[in-house]
Amino acid sequence: MLRFVLTGYIEKALSLAEYDKLEDGTFAGRIPPCKGVIAFAETLRECENELQSALEDWLLLGLKLGHSIPVIEDEYNLNQELAAV
């Protein structure tokens, strides 16, 4: 079975996202295991899109700088996968 590690990581991380409707009617989203990945938008759908974009940027920068990336449920350990390449 072909496995896309980065895609799987992103999908799993997004499945852990938490969203709140703010007092002004806008939305905030975050992914608890991925510290600092947060997004705000007018609608929930826009917030989901912004959160995915923030996660992708956060991952690419973290990988480029050699930061340790949080492991998502033992199945998605980008630190291990990259070391094996």
Secondary structure by P-SEA (a helix, b strand, c coil): ccccaaaaaaaaaaaabbbbbccccbbbbbbccccccccccccaaaaaaaaaaaaaaaaaaaaaaccccccccccccaaaaaaac
